[in-house]
């Protein structure tokens, strides 16, 4: 996800490494903080693979700074990752939020909708944090008030996300149809 995040933010505009780290921290916050030990090797890999370009600029009264920008190959890679996210990027909530942060960069509403449909399919499958005899435990069946709280919060969040997905898919389908006829 770190590489997708780097590519996504650099798609918006060139950034210095520190600015990039700040944006990533803002997106992932305390849930998945990024260390220099993870960020800078990822930038190096992306640069070595021709997806990111790094140039040195003089600093304003300080040491020179590296400015990072997305190459055309990087843009192509970003779009490929957005079109075909891994299953974990669909099922894991934080990873999905990261994906969602950049999904609007895909120019085709039908491709955006295909990704959202995968999330929608995932959310409609019966699931729970807890299982009894192989079946998901429902809120109404959970005697522990703390686990019941987890299940209620997950249900409320899931209900809201499903509603948002339905609304957004309707809008994307309309835009895709207009694009085919226009």
N, C-alpha and C positions, 0 to 999 in steps of 0.2 A: 504494500500500500504506500510505502514511503516514496517509491519511484513514481507511482501514479500521482501522488500529491505534488511532487517536485515538478513533473511535467505539466500538471494542471495549473499550478500557480505561474509557471514560466510562460504558459500560453497567454496569460493575461498581459504580462509585460516583463521585460528584463528586471532582474533583482540582484542585489548583493546577497552573499551567503547569509549574513545576519538578518536581512529583511526576510529572506526565504524562511529561515528558522522561526522567526516571529510569526509569520503567517501560518506555518504548520502548527506551531504551538497554539495559536488561536483556534485553529480548526479542531485539533485533537485534545487540547487542554490537558487536564490532569489525568485523563483516562489513558492516554498513550503518549506521554511526553517523548520528544525526540532529543537524543543526545548528539553531541558533536561527533562522537565515535560511530554513530550510525549515519548521520546526515552527510558528512563530508566524504566518506567512502562511497556512498550512493551517488553523490554528485560526480565523483571521479569515474565510477562505472559508466554513468550516463554520458559523460564527456568522452571517455575512451570509445564508447560505442557510437559516437557521432550524433547523439540525440540532444545534447546540450553543448553549447559553445561557451567558453570561458575567456574573458579578456580582462586584462589588468588596466585599471584606470588610476590616475593619481588621486590620493585621498585629500580631502580638504584639511590641510594642516596636520595630517596623520599619515600613517603608512598607506601604501597603495592598496586599493580594494579590487576584488574580483567581481566582475559583473557577469551574471549568468543569463543566457538567453536560449530559447528553444530553436532548434534547427528545423528544417522542413522534415527531416527524418524523425525528429522528436515529435512533431505535430502528427505525423502519420502513426507513430507508435502510440501516442495518447489516444487518438481516435480508435485504434485497434483495441486497446485495453478497455475503452469505454463501451465499445460495441459488444465485446465478448468477455465480460468480467468472470472471474473464477466463482465457483459455487459459494465459497466462504465469503466472498465480497457481496453476495446476495443475502446469505443467511445471517451473517454477523451484523448486528445493528450499527456498531461504530464504523465498521468497514463500509457498510452500505451508505452511511451518511457521507463518508469521504467520497465514494463514487458519485453520490447525488450532488455533491458540491461542484462537480465538473461535468456532469451529464449534459448540461445545457450547452456545452461547447460543441457537441455533435450537431452538425447542421441538419440532419434528417430527422424529422419528428417520428417517422416510422421506426427508426433505429432506437430512438429514445424510448418509445413505447414498448419495444421488444424487451428492453432491460427491465422496465417497470413491470411488465407482465410476469417476468421471472420472479420478481419480489412478491407480486400478488399471489402467484401460485404457491410460493413458500409460505406466505401468511395464512393461506386458506387450508393448509394441511393441518390436521389435528396435532397439537403439541402441548407440552406442559414442562415445567421444571421438574415435576414429580410424577412418578408412574406407580400404579398398583395393578398387579396381575397383567402387566403389559399394556395397560390402557392409561391414557393421560388422566391425571387427577384434575377434576374441575374445582373451581372456587367453592362451590356449594358443598363439595364433599370433603374439603380440607379442614380438619379439626384445629390445627395449629394456627393461631391468629397471625403469626408473623409470615408463615408460608401463604396463608390466605391473602395477606397484604401484597405479597409478591405477585400472586396470581391475579388479584384485582387490578393492580397497577399495569401489569402486562396486558390484561384484557382491555383496559381503557386505552392504553397506548396503541394496541393493535387495532382496535375499532376505529380510532381516529386516523391511523395510517391507511387502513383499508378504504375509508371514505375519501381521503386525499388521493390515493391511487386511482380510484374509480373516476373522480372528477378530472384528474390530470390526464388519464388515458383517453377519456372522452374528448378533451381538448386537443390532445396530440393526434388522435384519429381524425378529427375534423381538419386540422391543419395539414395532415398528410394527404387527405382526400382532396383538399383545395389545391395542393401542390401538384397532384396528378392531373387535375382538370384545368389548371390555370396556365 
